[in-house]
Amino acid sequence: MGTKHHSSYKSRTLIIFIPALLSFLTYTFLLVLMSFLKGKEIVFFLCDKNIWLSSIVFLLSSIALLIILHEFFSSFIKTKGSDTSNVRLLFYSVIMTLFFMEIVLHLLKINATPSENKGMNNYYSFFKPKSKGYFWVYSANAEISYQNNEFSYHRKTNSLGFCDREPVLTKKNNEFRILCLGDSYTEGVGTSFDSSWVRQTDSLLNKHSDCLYTLINAGVSGSDPFYEYMLLKEKLLIYKPDLVIININDNDLDDITIRGGMERFKSNGKVEYMPNPPWEWLYVTSYLFRIIIRDVLHYDMSLIKMRDRERLKREAIDKIYVLLDKYNELAVKNHFRVLLTIFPMWVNIQSNDEPLERLVTNYKMPSNISVISMLTYLTKTENINAKNVLDYYWFHDCHPNGKGYAAFARGLALKLATMKMVNKAK
């Protein structure tokens, strides 16, 4: 009796642990292989805790799931009193097939999020506030690295948490200060520090001018116009800008849809976004589940229903327009002008469509605010089109490269001169 029980226990252990161990070893081996295929050294694999953590979690999850399913299945079959050998084989074959499908989808990054495409196993929830309070900035005096398969750049932040030089508080007599607000497109992700549109516009404006133009780059990756308003109001007015440029793109519409407008800022000093879908935890874990969510139920990568996107974009644009009144109040009170610039993404150039241009065509701007869309300039003057757009933008990362930022800077410098927004300082 004891021998039979021991044999049964041993058989059950092998049934559960051998498939799980094979899944783990296959998963780990394929991660090493992918590391080599992507040009990474084995040292990278051995030192990347996210890869090992993912492998271990996958192993433990496999064991736990197989134990639960095995016990449930065994109990169910016993109540029927039938032969289970062939059914068991089919059952475990299906389970192992699903496991291997999950592995392949994970390694190929089918339906991976932008953050996962930039680094292995980095899921970033759009519904979880990244900022600790009202201000979306980096840590002060920190090292910032951007590394993916397309580019690698390193920067250092200043005391304000921006990837820029340390701004000087005192203005010179002939100095014209331009404060540049925005997200990663303003920060300059995708190129070196000196090749951002802020730095290149600075060089162009000062090339043949008796006036000293100083551009302050307050762009932070992931920010949006509402976070930027709080920064301007609470921290940046002391630098006495003559002109404030708010640079926006289509990503801001997705951010505002999830984060909301001014209502996100709570009286306790914290921010709150709209609640995340209750199934997001499973979306994070399973790439098979992502196929169901994305391809069957038609959610986008922000976990918003595709059929609702156009309506939500229009609502986000309305919120930006209302916010511009607040910017205008600050501008009037503190004697500066505001320029809202629309930086098209490469998909906008490819489709020759920019939803944010509604701010130019459908709304009347407050007195101290002007709006320009750079889509027409980039396509007509710089001759960027669907055929050559990837000479100016990174394909997978989607940010402009140095050449793309240079084209934007030329257009901005030209617009500033044409609109007579940079002819004199206070």
TABELMO-V603278 format. One record per residue. N is the residue number from 1. RES is the residue in one small letter. PSI is psi in whole degrees, 0 to 359 (999 if undefined). D_FIRST is the distance of its C-alpha to the first C-alpha in Angstrom with 1 decimal. Layout:
BEGIN
n: (N;N)
res: (RES;RES)
psi: (PSI;PSI)
d_first: (D_FIRST;D_FIRST)
END
This chain:
BEGIN
n: (1;2;3;4;5;6;7;8;9;10;11;12;13;14;15;16;17;18;19;20;21;22;23;24;25;26;27;28;29;30;31;32;33;34;35;36;37;38;39;40;41;42;43;44;45;46;47;48;49;50;51;52;53;54;55;56;57;58;59;60;61;62;63;64;65;66;67;68;69;70;71;72;73;74;75;76;77;78;79;80;81;82;83;84;85;86;87;88;89;90;91;92;93;94;95;96;97;98;99;100;101;102;103;104;105;106;107;108;109;110;111;112;113;114;115;116;117;118;119;120;121;122;123;124;125;126;127;128;129;130;131;132;133;134;135;136;137;138;139;140;141;142;143;144;145;146;147;148;149;150;151;152;153;154;155;156;157;158;159;160;161;162;163;164;165;166;167;168;169;170;171;172;173;174;175;176;177;178;179;180;181;182;183;184;185;186;187;188;189;190;191;192;193;194;195;196;197;198;199;200;201;202;203;204;205;206;207;208;209;210;211;212;213;214;215;216;217;218;219;220;221;222;223;224;225;226;227;228;229;230;231;232;233;234;235;236;237;238;239;240;241;242;243;244;245;246;247;248;249;250;251;252;253;254;255;256;257;258;259;260;261;262;263;264;265;266;267;268;269;270;271;272;273;274;275;276;277;278;279;280;281;282;283;284;285;286;287;288;289;290;291;292;293;294;295;296;297;298;299;300;301;302;303;304;305;306;307;308;309;310;311;312;313;314;315;316;317;318;319;320;321;322;323;324;325;326;327;328;329;330;331;332;333;334;335;336;337;338;339;340;341;342;343;344;345;346;347;348;349;350;351;352;353;354;355;356;357;358;359;360;361;362;363;364;365;366;367;368;369;370;371;372;373;374;375;376;377;378;379;380;381;382;383;384;385;386;387;388;389;390;391;392;393;394;395;396;397;398;399;400;401;402;403;404;405;406;407;408;409;410;411;412;413;414;415;416;417;418;419;420;421;422;423;424;425;426)
res: (m;g;t;k;h;h;s;s;y;k;s;r;t;l;i;i;f;i;p;a;l;l;s;f;l;t;y;t;f;l;l;v;l;m;s;f;l;k;g;k;e;i;v;f;f;l;c;d;k;n;i;w;l;s;s;i;v;f;l;l;s;s;i;a;l;l;i;i;l;h;e;f;f;s;s;f;i;k;t;k;g;s;d;t;s;n;v;r;l;l;f;y;s;v;i;m;t;l;f;f;m;e;i;v;l;h;l;l;k;i;n;a;t;p;s;e;n;k;g;m;n;n;y;y;s;f;f;k;p;k;s;k;g;y;f;w;v;y;s;a;n;a;e;i;s;y;q;n;n;e;f;s;y;h;r;k;t;n;s;l;g;f;c;d;r;e;p;v;l;t;k;k;n;n;e;f;r;i;l;c;l;g;d;s;y;t;e;g;v;g;t;s;f;d;s;s;w;v;r;q;t;d;s;l;l;n;k;h;s;d;c;l;y;t;l;i;n;a;g;v;s;g;s;d;p;f;y;e;y;m;l;l;k;e;k;l;l;i;y;k;p;d;l;v;i;i;n;i;n;d;n;d;l;d;d;i;t;i;r;g;g;m;e;r;f;k;s;n;g;k;v;e;y;m;p;n;p;p;w;e;w;l;y;v;t;s;y;l;f;r;i;i;i;r;d;v;l;h;y;d;m;s;l;i;k;m;r;d;r;e;r;l;k;r;e;a;i;d;k;i;y;v;l;l;d;k;y;n;e;l;a;v;k;n;h;f;r;v;l;l;t;i;f;p;m;w;v;n;i;q;s;n;d;e;p;l;e;r;l;v;t;n;y;k;m;p;s;n;i;s;v;i;s;m;l;t;y;l;t;k;t;e;n;i;n;a;k;n;v;l;d;y;y;w;f;h;d;c;h;p;n;g;k;g;y;a;a;f;a;r;g;l;a;l;k;l;a;t;m;k;m;v;n;k;a;k)
psi: (316;321;319;318;319;318;320;319;318;319;317;322;317;320;323;312;329;313;320;317;320;320;315;312;320;315;312;317;317;327;318;316;315;326;317;317;331;7;18;145;159;334;323;316;314;333;351;104;332;323;313;320;317;318;316;316;320;318;310;320;320;314;312;316;319;322;312;312;322;313;317;314;316;316;320;316;322;324;336;337;35;167;132;1;311;322;321;316;315;317;309;332;318;316;314;324;316;320;313;327;319;318;310;315;322;314;326;351;44;123;29;151;164;320;326;328;336;339;149;132;35;82;128;119;127;343;355;118;129;330;148;345;216;343;121;93;166;171;147;142;49;162;128;130;137;111;126;192;350;328;165;118;149;141;167;137;158;191;343;352;21;150;72;173;161;119;146;134;318;130;146;163;320;22;135;115;130;119;123;115;149;191;217;333;332;318;322;29;132;357;178;166;314;353;5;159;333;310;322;325;322;313;318;318;327;359;314;67;142;341;144;112;128;116;127;121;104;24;137;127;129;353;177;170;334;316;321;325;316;321;312;312;317;335;337;350;335;344;2;63;147;331;135;121;124;111;125;162;180;332;329;327;319;319;313;326;317;321;335;183;229;340;346;334;110;160;342;8;3;171;149;135;180;150;147;158;141;342;11;325;323;327;321;319;317;126;336;319;328;325;318;314;314;314;336;311;350;55;152;184;343;4;38;137;131;323;342;354;311;317;317;327;318;319;322;320;320;320;322;318;317;321;327;333;322;319;319;320;317;321;315;315;326;10;53;165;160;134;120;117;139;113;110;145;167;333;331;321;319;321;352;43;130;102;328;347;348;332;332;319;330;355;146;123;149;168;319;14;132;154;135;136;131;2;312;317;312;325;324;314;314;352;38;127;184;332;326;9;330;1;343;346;153;137;306;316;330;350;157;155;187;323;322;318;326;319;318;317;319;316;319;315;320;315;318;319;318;321;0;45;355;31;343;158;158;999)
d_first: (0.0;3.8;5.4;5.2;6.2;8.5;9.8;10.6;12.2;14.1;15.3;16.5;18.3;20.0;21.1;22.7;24.1;25.4;27.7;28.9;29.6;31.4;33.5;34.4;35.4;37.4;39.1;40.0;41.3;43.4;44.9;46.0;47.4;49.3;50.6;52.1;53.5;55.2;56.9;54.9;54.0;50.5;51.6;52.0;48.4;47.1;49.4;48.8;46.5;46.4;44.9;42.1;41.6;41.4;38.8;36.6;36.9;36.1;32.9;31.7;32.8;30.9;27.6;28.2;29.2;26.3;23.8;25.7;26.1;22.5;21.2;24.0;23.7;19.9;20.6;23.6;22.0;19.2;22.1;23.6;20.7;22.0;21.1;21.6;21.6;25.5;26.1;23.9;25.9;29.1;28.2;27.5;30.6;32.7;31.5;32.1;35.5;36.5;35.6;37.7;40.5;40.5;40.8;43.7;45.6;45.2;46.6;49.3;50.1;50.6;52.0;52.1;54.4;57.5;56.1;53.0;55.4;57.3;54.3;50.6;48.3;51.2;50.9;53.8;53.9;57.3;56.7;56.2;59.5;59.8;62.8;62.5;65.6;68.7;69.3;67.5;68.2;66.5;66.2;69.5;70.2;66.9;65.9;65.0;63.5;63.2;61.1;59.8;60.0;63.6;65.3;64.9;67.2;67.4;69.5;70.4;71.0;74.0;74.2;74.0;70.7;72.5;72.3;76.1;78.8;79.5;82.0;85.2;86.2;90.0;91.7;94.6;97.8;97.5;93.7;92.1;88.4;85.9;82.5;79.8;76.8;73.9;70.3;69.1;72.0;74.4;72.4;72.5;68.9;68.9;71.7;73.1;74.7;78.3;77.6;76.6;79.2;80.2;81.2;82.8;84.8;85.9;87.3;89.0;90.7;92.0;93.2;96.7;97.2;99.3;96.8;93.6;90.6;87.4;84.2;81.3;77.9;75.8;73.3;69.6;66.8;65.2;68.1;70.0;73.5;72.4;70.9;74.0;76.3;74.7;75.1;78.7;79.6;77.9;78.1;80.3;83.6;84.8;85.2;88.0;87.2;90.1;87.7;84.0;82.2;79.0;77.2;74.7;72.7;70.3;67.3;69.1;68.8;65.0;65.0;67.2;65.2;62.1;63.8;66.7;70.2;71.7;69.4;66.6;68.4;67.4;69.5;66.9;67.5;64.4;64.0;61.7;61.1;59.9;56.2;53.7;51.7;48.5;46.6;48.1;45.0;43.2;46.3;46.1;42.5;42.3;44.8;43.4;44.3;47.8;48.4;47.9;50.1;52.8;53.0;51.8;53.0;55.9;55.9;57.7;56.6;57.8;55.5;58.5;58.8;61.1;63.1;64.0;65.2;68.8;69.3;67.6;69.7;72.9;71.8;71.1;74.6;76.1;74.5;75.9;79.4;79.2;78.1;81.2;83.3;81.7;82.4;86.0;86.5;85.4;87.7;90.7;90.3;89.7;92.1;90.0;89.2;85.9;85.0;81.8;80.8;78.4;76.6;75.1;71.7;71.5;70.1;73.3;75.5;73.6;74.0;77.4;76.2;76.0;75.0;76.4;79.9;80.1;81.0;84.1;85.1;84.0;84.7;87.8;87.2;88.3;91.6;90.2;87.4;87.5;84.8;84.6;82.1;81.8;80.5;84.0;85.1;82.1;82.3;86.1;87.4;84.6;83.7;80.0;78.5;75.3;75.8;76.3;74.5;71.7;74.4;74.8;71.2;67.8;65.7;62.2;63.3;66.2;68.5;72.0;72.5;75.6;77.7;76.7;77.5;80.8;81.8;81.0;83.0;86.0;85.9;85.6;88.5;90.6;89.7;90.5;93.9;94.7;93.8;95.8;92.9;93.4;97.1;97.6;95.9;96.5)
END
